[in-house]
Amino acid sequence: MKDEQKHFEKIWKTVSEEKQEIDSVTDSRIWRGIESRIKRTHRQKFYWIAAAVLVPLFGIMFFYKDFALNETKKVVPEITMQTNEVPKTFRLPDNSMITLEPHSKLSLDKDFGKKYRNVTLEGKGFFSVEKDKSKPFIVNAGDFNVEVLGTKFLVDQTTEEKKVQLLEGKVKINHNGKLTYLLPHENWSTSPTSSDLHYYATSVARPFTFENATFEDAINVIENTYGVEIKYPNTIAKNQVSGSFSGNLNEILSIINYPFNLKTTFKNETEIILD
């Protein structure tokens, strides 16, 4: 704009120097024309500057809108453990932790974290769930599901006998419409050949009282309490057992064994032999 103004001024001075006759009216008209042109030039440059700023700005706004829309539509990816892998721990979007055993798979619902925290488990996994009372955490495991608010538990569906073991908190199990509530160190299992079983971890101390019960009946009570299978000599099945005592599974079996001079052998965590 300054260069153009100087140009007009130079023309004006040249006209004056050449002593051209210009009356006051013509002088005023020329200057008005010069000012008008300068203003138009200024406005045009302003419009070009505004366009240069606004066009990229609108582009950014449309890009952000499209990006935000894509973010809303994004589905939480499926977490999968591949064959022959060692156990692996994952952190979920809500900060819950899940450790999957080999040959296991965990899938997160596409709306995970909005109203519920729904996941689907195939195999075996240990959960440490972040507490959030407003968004229940639900594990769908085939024909049963486990609902929690914040706790630590194990879900195992790798065999025909499905299991849930609770370490902390409280969970609700829904199996074909039948509800079972577990407290810390309580377990649940089911299988095609047996009904739902609610029992304690073998490390939990429980009180027992037997009044002239047979050895066979006492063992049945212990099996149902801890969810184990105990084998013993048939020759003592009808012998009587009396008394009140308390302890964990190993301690209770030691007490029961003592009169019959038996010893306990754990074949695995659920199968025990007394001989």
C-alpha positions as CSV (number, residue, x, y, z in Angstrom):
1,M,0.0,0.0,0.0
2,K,2.9,2.5,0.8
3,D,4.5,1.9,-2.5
4,E,1.3,2.6,-4.4
5,Q,0.7,5.7,-2.4
6,K,4.2,7.0,-3.1
7,H,3.6,6.3,-6.8
8,F,0.4,8.5,-6.8
9,E,2.2,11.2,-4.9
10,K,5.1,11.1,-7.4
11,I,2.6,11.6,-10.3
12,W,1.0,14.5,-8.5
13,K,4.3,16.2,-7.9
14,T,5.3,15.7,-11.5
15,V,2.1,17.3,-12.7
16,S,2.7,20.3,-10.4
17,E,6.3,20.7,-11.5
18,E,5.2,20.8,-15.1
19,K,3.0,23.7,-14.1
20,Q,-0.2,22.1,-15.4
21,E,-3.2,24.2,-14.6
22,I,-5.4,22.4,-12.0
23,D,-8.0,24.3,-10.2
24,S,-9.0,23.6,-6.6
25,V,-12.0,21.5,-7.5
26,T,-9.9,19.3,-9.8
27,D,-7.3,19.0,-7.1
28,S,-9.8,17.8,-4.6
29,R,-11.3,15.3,-7.0
30,I,-8.0,13.8,-7.8
31,W,-7.1,13.3,-4.2
32,R,-10.4,11.8,-3.5
33,G,-9.8,9.3,-6.3
34,I,-6.4,8.5,-4.9
35,E,-7.7,7.9,-1.4
36,S,-10.6,5.8,-2.7
37,R,-8.2,3.5,-4.7
38,I,-5.9,3.2,-1.7
39,K,-8.9,2.1,0.5
40,R,-10.1,-0.4,-2.1
41,T,-6.6,-1.8,-2.3
42,H,-6.4,-2.1,1.5
43,R,-9.8,-3.9,1.7
44,Q,-8.8,-6.3,-1.0
45,K,-5.6,-7.2,0.8
46,F,-7.5,-7.6,4.1
47,Y,-9.9,-10.0,2.4
48,W,-7.1,-12.1,1.0
49,I,-5.4,-12.2,4.4
50,A,-8.7,-13.2,6.1
51,A,-9.2,-16.0,3.5
52,A,-5.6,-17.2,4.0
53,V,-6.3,-17.6,7.7
54,L,-9.9,-18.9,7.7
55,V,-9.6,-21.6,4.9
56,P,-7.0,-23.6,6.8
57,L,-8.9,-23.0,10.0
58,F,-12.1,-24.5,8.6
59,G,-10.0,-27.4,7.2
60,I,-8.6,-28.1,10.6
61,M,-12.2,-28.0,12.1
62,F,-13.5,-30.5,9.6
63,F,-10.5,-32.7,10.1
64,Y,-11.0,-32.6,13.9
65,K,-14.7,-33.4,13.5
66,D,-13.9,-36.4,11.2
67,F,-11.2,-37.6,13.6
68,A,-13.5,-37.3,16.6
69,L,-16.2,-39.2,14.8
70,N,-13.7,-42.0,13.9
71,E,-12.6,-42.1,17.5
72,T,-16.2,-42.6,18.7
73,K,-16.7,-45.4,16.2
74,K,-13.5,-47.2,17.1
75,V,-14.1,-50.7,18.5
76,V,-11.9,-51.9,21.4
77,P,-9.6,-54.6,19.9
78,E,-9.8,-58.2,20.8
79,I,-7.0,-59.5,23.1
80,T,-5.9,-63.0,22.2
81,M,-3.5,-65.5,23.6
82,Q,-2.0,-67.7,20.8
83,T,-1.2,-71.4,21.1
84,N,2.0,-72.4,22.9
85,E,2.5,-69.0,24.6
86,V,3.3,-68.6,28.2
87,P,0.8,-66.9,30.5
88,K,0.6,-63.2,29.7
89,T,-0.8,-60.2,31.6
90,F,-2.8,-57.4,30.0
91,R,-4.1,-54.0,31.3
92,L,-7.6,-53.3,30.2
93,P,-8.9,-49.8,29.4
94,D,-10.4,-49.4,32.9
95,N,-7.0,-50.3,34.5
96,S,-8.2,-53.8,35.4
97,M,-5.6,-56.5,35.0
98,I,-6.1,-59.9,33.4
99,T,-3.6,-62.8,33.2
100,L,-4.5,-65.3,30.5
101,E,-3.2,-68.8,30.4
102,P,-2.1,-70.4,27.2
103,H,-4.8,-71.3,24.6
104,S,-7.1,-68.7,26.2
105,K,-8.8,-65.7,24.6
106,L,-10.4,-62.5,26.1
107,S,-12.7,-60.3,24.0
108,L,-13.9,-56.9,25.1
109,D,-17.4,-55.7,24.2
110,K,-17.4,-52.8,21.7
111,D,-19.2,-50.7,24.4
112,F,-16.8,-51.7,27.2
113,G,-16.8,-49.0,29.9
114,K,-19.9,-47.0,28.9
115,K,-22.5,-48.6,31.1
116,Y,-21.1,-52.0,31.8
117,R,-17.6,-53.6,31.4
118,N,-18.5,-56.8,29.5
119,V,-15.8,-59.2,28.4
120,T,-16.0,-62.7,27.0
121,L,-13.5,-65.4,28.1
122,E,-12.5,-68.6,26.4
123,G,-10.1,-70.7,28.5
124,K,-8.6,-69.7,31.8
125,G,-7.9,-66.2,33.2
126,F,-7.1,-64.5,36.5
127,F,-8.8,-61.1,37.0
128,S,-7.9,-58.2,39.2
129,V,-10.8,-55.8,38.5
130,E,-10.6,-52.1,39.1
131,K,-13.4,-50.9,41.4
132,D,-16.2,-49.0,39.8
133,K,-19.7,-49.4,41.4
134,S,-21.4,-47.5,38.5
135,K,-20.0,-49.9,35.9
136,P,-20.3,-53.6,36.8
137,F,-17.6,-55.9,35.3
138,I,-19.2,-59.0,33.7
139,V,-17.2,-62.0,32.5
140,N,-19.2,-64.1,30.0
141,A,-17.8,-67.6,30.1
142,G,-20.0,-69.8,27.9
143,D,-23.1,-71.0,29.7
144,F,-22.4,-68.9,32.9
145,N,-21.3,-65.4,33.7
146,V,-19.6,-63.7,36.6
147,E,-20.5,-60.2,37.7
148,V,-18.3,-58.1,40.0
149,L,-17.7,-54.5,41.1
150,G,-14.1,-54.8,42.0
151,T,-12.3,-57.9,43.1
152,K,-9.7,-60.7,42.3
153,F,-10.9,-64.0,41.0
154,L,-10.0,-66.9,38.7
155,V,-12.3,-68.3,35.9
156,D,-11.4,-71.6,34.5
157,Q,-13.4,-73.3,31.7
158,T,-10.6,-75.3,30.1
159,T,-12.2,-78.7,31.2
160,E,-15.7,-80.0,31.5
161,E,-15.7,-78.9,35.1
162,K,-16.1,-75.1,35.0
163,K,-14.7,-73.2,38.0
164,V,-14.6,-69.8,39.7
165,Q,-12.3,-69.1,42.6
166,L,-12.7,-65.9,44.6
167,L,-9.7,-64.3,46.3
168,E,-11.0,-60.8,47.2
169,G,-14.3,-59.0,47.2
170,K,-17.6,-60.5,46.2
171,V,-19.0,-62.0,42.9
172,K,-22.3,-63.1,41.6
173,I,-22.5,-66.2,39.3
174,N,-25.4,-66.7,37.0
175,H,-25.6,-70.3,35.7
176,N,-28.8,-71.0,33.7
177,G,-30.7,-68.6,35.9
178,K,-29.4,-69.9,39.2
179,L,-27.5,-67.3,41.2
180,T,-24.6,-68.1,43.5
181,Y,-22.8,-65.5,45.6
182,L,-19.2,-66.0,46.6
183,L,-17.3,-64.4,49.4
184,P,-13.4,-64.3,49.7
185,H,-11.8,-67.8,49.5
186,E,-15.0,-69.4,48.3
187,N,-15.2,-71.4,45.1
188,W,-17.8,-72.5,42.6
189,S,-17.9,-75.3,40.0
190,T,-20.2,-77.1,37.7
191,S,-20.0,-79.9,35.1
192,P,-22.3,-81.8,32.8
193,T,-22.3,-84.8,35.3
194,S,-22.8,-82.8,38.6
195,S,-24.9,-79.9,39.8
196,D,-23.5,-76.5,40.8
197,L,-21.1,-76.8,43.8
198,H,-20.4,-73.9,46.2
199,Y,-17.3,-74.6,48.4
200,Y,-14.3,-73.2,50.3
201,A,-10.7,-72.9,49.3
202,T,-8.6,-75.7,50.9
203,S,-6.6,-73.1,52.9
204,V,-9.7,-71.9,54.7
205,A,-10.3,-73.1,58.3
206,R,-13.8,-74.4,59.0
207,P,-15.5,-75.9,62.1
208,F,-16.8,-79.5,61.9
209,T,-18.9,-81.4,64.4
210,F,-19.7,-85.1,64.1
211,E,-21.9,-87.1,66.5
212,N,-21.6,-90.8,66.0
213,A,-21.2,-90.3,62.2
214,T,-19.7,-92.9,60.0
215,F,-16.2,-92.3,58.5
216,E,-18.0,-92.3,55.1
217,D,-20.4,-89.6,56.1
218,A,-17.7,-87.4,57.6
219,I,-15.7,-87.7,54.4
220,N,-18.7,-86.7,52.4
221,V,-19.2,-83.5,54.5
222,I,-15.5,-82.6,54.0
223,E,-15.6,-83.2,50.3
224,N,-18.7,-80.9,49.9
225,T,-17.1,-78.2,52.1
226,Y,-13.9,-78.0,50.1
227,G,-14.9,-79.3,46.7
228,V,-12.5,-82.2,46.6
229,E,-12.6,-86.0,46.0
230,I,-11.2,-88.2,48.8
231,K,-10.5,-91.9,48.4
232,Y,-10.0,-94.1,51.4
233,P,-10.0,-97.9,52.4
234,N,-13.5,-99.3,52.1
235,T,-12.8,-101.3,55.3
236,I,-13.2,-98.3,57.5
237,A,-16.2,-96.7,55.7
238,K,-18.7,-97.7,58.5
239,N,-16.4,-96.9,61.4
240,Q,-17.7,-94.1,63.7
241,V,-16.3,-90.6,64.0
242,S,-17.3,-88.2,66.9
243,G,-16.0,-84.8,68.0
244,S,-15.8,-81.1,67.2
245,F,-12.7,-79.6,65.6
246,S,-11.7,-76.7,63.3
247,G,-9.0,-76.2,60.7
248,N,-8.2,-76.1,57.0
249,L,-8.5,-79.2,54.8
250,N,-5.0,-80.6,55.6
251,E,-5.5,-80.1,59.4
252,I,-9.0,-81.7,59.4
253,L,-7.8,-84.7,57.5
254,S,-4.9,-85.2,59.9
255,I,-7.4,-85.2,62.8
256,I,-9.7,-87.7,60.9
257,N,-6.7,-89.9,60.0
258,Y,-5.2,-90.2,63.4
259,P,-7.5,-92.9,64.9
260,F,-7.1,-95.1,61.8
261,N,-3.4,-94.5,61.3
262,L,-3.9,-93.1,57.8
263,K,-1.7,-90.5,55.9
264,T,-2.8,-87.9,53.4
265,T,-1.5,-87.8,49.8
266,F,-2.6,-85.0,47.5
267,K,-2.7,-86.4,44.0
268,N,-3.6,-82.9,42.7
269,E,-5.5,-79.9,44.1
270,T,-8.9,-81.7,44.0
271,E,-8.0,-85.4,44.3
272,I,-6.8,-86.8,47.7
273,I,-5.9,-90.3,48.8
274,L,-6.0,-91.6,52.4
275,D,-4.1,-94.8,53.0
